[in-house]
């Protein structure tokens, strides 16, 4: 580098200063986050810095992320097709693997079509920003995931937030807020509380007020409903009653996402969804692994073990005085302040458990928590260890 070029380099770039200031603020609030790599496959037990820990922070609900059949399908596809897809699907990134997976998903979900996205976040942003826009209104549950919140913002539609799961409030808002098009969006299983949306009643309200319905089934697909087809299917909603988003990277153990939809909505998304149009498509090995996962999940076998574990964990919580809903695999233990959640997570780490602390802005202020995810791969002794550790935490905290 010559002298004149060196002179152009500031001692400290403004962005570095901004970052340092913001990181200091987050640290003072107990909200700073750091990456912590695991050095083992996903599973009921993982290794961090060489230490084995029982993993209660994964969304690998059916224990498929390291399933031999998925590993072999991925490896075989990599040997046949290579790794990268090379481009977006509207260029040359559209392959037989993508279409085969979409057909398998559509058959499983009893929908006309299924369309792949690179993540649940990309899917929700793409769906909402394609279906509605300026002059339209979206009605969004107050505890919706960040991907739905950002999809509402990027759609440029007016957004009306309704109280969590409050059907009466939603009906009043639908009566009072008019627009060219109106759409209700909600998670079916809320990712931080584990409770369920009243999807059947939401669909009835949408039918009454001629509104569209988008349901994020990320934490329901593979887990809830007939053959793991989600909460909408369990509620008896016909295939076209809602636009249903599901992920491939949670219960299905792979990566990416999909939306189960009608043919006309699929064609619209192919033409309008910027997160699909302008993204390199999923690698073919991932598509082949996910297709195997659909077959395993649709058999219903992994779900039996999963729900047995959910019941055992719920009964253990009840035994030590912690009230818990058992309508999903997610169990929050709300502790309040971020510092308390961090301290509790460290206490459980000392007992051999990996349970991450969840803090704002992921959850509302004052509701920092431990979030337990129960998986089919957990053994009885894993669950019993977690209950014992939680009971010792209660004693340690004097509660």
Buried (B, 14 or more C-beta within 10 A) or exposed (E): EEEEEEEEEEEEEEEEEEEEEEEEEEEEBBBBEEEEEBEBEBBBBBBBEEEEBBBBBBBBBBBBBBBEEBBEBBEEBBEEBEEEBBEBBEEEBBBEBBEBBBEBBBEBBEBBBBBBBBBBBBBBBBBBBBBBBEEBBBBBBEBBBEBBBBBBBBBEBBBBBBEBBBBEBBBEBBEEBEBEBBBBBBBBBBBBBBBBBBBBBBBBBBEEBEBBBBBBBBBBBBBBBEBBBBBBBBBEBEBEBBBBBBBBBBBBBBBBBBBBBBEEBBEBBBEBBEBBBEBBBBBBBBBBBBBBBBEBBBEEEBBEBBBBBBEBBBEBBEEBEBEBEBBBBBBBBBBEBBBBBBBBBEBBBEBBBBBBBBBBEBBEEEBBBBBBBBBBBBEEEBBEBBBBBBBBBBEEEEE
